[in-house]
Amino acid sequence: MKENWETIINHALGSEGGYVNDPVDPGGETNWGISKRAYPKVNIKTLTKQQAIDIYKKDYWNVIKGDELPSGVDLVVFDAAINSGNKQSVKWLQRSVGVTDDGVMGPATLTAVKKADPQGVVNKTTQQRLQFMKSLDTWYRYSRGWTIRIVGLQVTAKGMIK
């Protein structure tokens, strides 16, 4: 929902933190969760918090149509988009509401999401995400942090559902 943007971006920035250059991370150099892999022309080391917010708003929130998603669902879909891309995040959402999983946030997906039980959507979407994460080669290194993050999202999203 539109009114959730500030809460959600602050949650994301708190999860992502500042500058990191972990050689095991396939995203490479990151700052505020923005990766060199995704933004090769951006100077990641000097990326400001506001620049990261602008990228998140334009390239993630707007693409997943965060303003139109129900409270709680918006948080889960946005956070998954940050880590796994918009298309994959939307596919998990689409599978959770039983529509074609083409990765595009279109009218059929939005209608199905609005008709569905938000807590059920949050649970199904985060479960799919966690299963995906477990299949990654880097699971051994990041499993604890990823699990804490996803479980924390479920709890936070539950508190947001109206």
C-alpha positions as CSV (number, residue, x, y, z in Angstrom):
1,M,0.0,0.0,0.0
2,K,1.1,3.5,-0.8
3,E,1.1,4.5,2.9
4,N,3.4,1.7,3.8
5,W,6.3,2.8,1.6
6,E,8.3,4.6,4.3
7,T,8.0,1.7,6.8
8,I,8.9,-0.8,4.1
9,I,11.9,1.0,2.8
10,N,13.2,1.6,6.3
11,H,12.8,-2.1,7.0
12,A,14.7,-3.0,3.8
13,L,17.5,-0.6,4.5
14,G,17.8,-1.9,8.0
15,S,18.1,-5.5,6.6
16,E,20.5,-4.6,3.9
17,G,22.9,-2.3,5.8
18,G,25.8,-0.5,4.3
19,Y,28.8,-1.3,2.1
20,V,29.9,-4.9,1.8
21,N,32.3,-6.6,-0.7
22,D,31.9,-10.3,0.1
23,P,33.7,-12.4,-2.5
24,V,31.2,-15.3,-2.0
25,D,28.2,-13.1,-2.7
26,P,27.2,-13.5,-6.4
27,G,25.9,-10.0,-6.4
28,G,29.4,-8.8,-5.7
29,E,30.0,-5.4,-4.2
30,T,26.9,-4.1,-2.5
31,N,25.8,-1.0,-0.6
32,W,22.3,-0.6,1.0
33,G,21.5,-3.9,-0.8
34,I,22.2,-2.4,-4.3
35,S,24.6,-4.7,-6.1
36,K,27.3,-4.0,-8.6
37,R,26.0,-7.0,-10.6
38,A,22.6,-5.3,-11.0
39,Y,23.9,-1.8,-11.3
40,P,27.4,-2.1,-13.0
41,K,27.5,1.6,-13.9
42,V,26.9,2.8,-10.3
43,N,29.7,3.6,-8.0
44,I,28.6,1.2,-5.3
45,K,31.1,2.3,-2.7
46,T,29.9,5.9,-2.7
47,L,26.2,5.1,-3.2
48,T,24.2,7.2,-0.7
49,K,21.2,6.1,1.3
50,Q,19.0,8.5,-0.7
51,Q,20.3,7.1,-4.0
52,A,19.5,3.6,-2.9
53,I,16.0,4.7,-1.9
54,D,15.5,6.2,-5.3
55,I,16.6,3.0,-7.0
56,Y,14.4,0.9,-4.8
57,K,11.4,3.1,-5.5
58,K,11.8,3.3,-9.3
59,D,13.2,-0.2,-10.1
60,Y,11.5,-2.4,-7.5
61,W,8.5,-0.8,-5.7
62,N,7.0,0.7,-8.8
63,V,7.6,-2.5,-10.8
64,I,5.9,-4.8,-8.3
65,K,3.1,-2.2,-7.9
66,G,3.7,-1.9,-4.2
67,D,1.2,0.9,-3.9
68,E,-1.5,-1.5,-5.0
69,L,-0.6,-4.5,-2.9
70,P,-2.3,-5.3,0.5
71,S,-0.5,-4.4,3.7
72,G,2.0,-7.1,4.6
73,V,2.0,-8.6,1.2
74,D,3.7,-5.5,-0.1
75,L,6.5,-6.0,2.4
76,V,7.1,-9.6,1.5
77,V,7.0,-9.1,-2.3
78,F,9.3,-6.0,-2.1
79,D,11.9,-7.7,0.1
80,A,11.9,-10.8,-2.1
81,A,12.4,-8.5,-5.2
82,I,15.4,-7.0,-3.6
83,N,17.1,-10.3,-3.1
84,S,15.9,-12.4,-6.0
85,G,14.6,-9.9,-8.6
86,N,11.2,-8.5,-9.4
87,K,10.2,-11.3,-11.8
88,Q,11.0,-14.1,-9.3
89,S,9.3,-12.3,-6.5
90,V,6.1,-11.8,-8.5
91,K,6.2,-15.5,-9.6
92,W,6.2,-16.6,-5.9
93,L,3.3,-14.3,-5.3
94,Q,1.4,-15.5,-8.4
95,R,1.9,-19.2,-7.3
96,S,0.6,-18.2,-3.9
97,V,-2.7,-16.9,-5.3
98,G,-3.1,-19.4,-8.1
99,V,-2.6,-17.4,-11.2
100,T,-0.2,-17.9,-14.1
101,D,3.3,-17.4,-12.9
102,D,4.7,-15.2,-15.7
103,G,6.5,-12.8,-13.3
104,V,4.5,-9.8,-14.5
105,M,2.4,-7.8,-12.0
106,G,-0.6,-7.4,-14.2
107,P,-4.3,-6.9,-13.5
108,A,-5.1,-10.6,-13.1
109,T,-2.4,-11.0,-10.4
110,L,-3.5,-7.8,-8.6
111,T,-7.2,-8.9,-8.6
112,A,-6.3,-12.4,-7.3
113,V,-4.1,-10.9,-4.5
114,K,-6.8,-8.5,-3.4
115,K,-9.3,-11.4,-3.1
116,A,-6.9,-13.7,-1.2
117,D,-6.3,-14.0,2.5
118,P,-3.2,-11.7,3.1
119,Q,-1.8,-13.9,5.9
120,G,-2.1,-17.0,3.7
121,V,-0.4,-15.1,0.8
122,V,2.4,-14.0,3.1
123,N,3.0,-17.5,4.4
124,K,2.9,-19.2,1.0
125,T,5.2,-16.6,-0.6
126,T,7.8,-16.7,2.1
127,Q,7.8,-20.5,2.2
128,Q,8.5,-20.6,-1.5
129,R,11.3,-18.1,-1.1
130,L,12.9,-20.0,1.7
131,Q,12.7,-23.3,-0.3
132,F,14.4,-21.4,-3.2
133,M,17.1,-20.1,-0.9
134,K,17.8,-23.6,0.4
135,S,18.6,-24.7,-3.1
136,L,21.3,-22.1,-3.7
137,D,25.0,-23.0,-3.5
138,T,25.5,-20.2,-1.0
139,W,22.9,-21.6,1.4
140,Y,25.7,-23.0,3.6
141,R,27.1,-19.5,4.2
142,Y,24.0,-17.4,4.5
143,S,21.4,-19.8,5.8
144,R,21.1,-18.4,9.3
145,G,20.8,-14.8,8.2
146,W,18.3,-15.6,5.4
147,T,16.2,-17.7,7.7
148,I,16.1,-15.0,10.3
149,R,15.2,-12.4,7.7
150,I,12.4,-14.4,6.2
151,V,10.9,-15.4,9.5
152,G,11.2,-11.8,10.6
153,L,9.3,-10.7,7.5
154,Q,6.5,-13.1,8.3
155,V,6.1,-11.6,11.8
156,T,6.4,-8.0,10.6
157,A,3.9,-8.6,7.7
158,K,1.4,-10.2,10.1
159,G,1.5,-7.0,12.2
160,M,0.8,-4.9,9.1
161,I,-2.2,-6.9,7.9
162,K,-5.4,-4.9,8.5
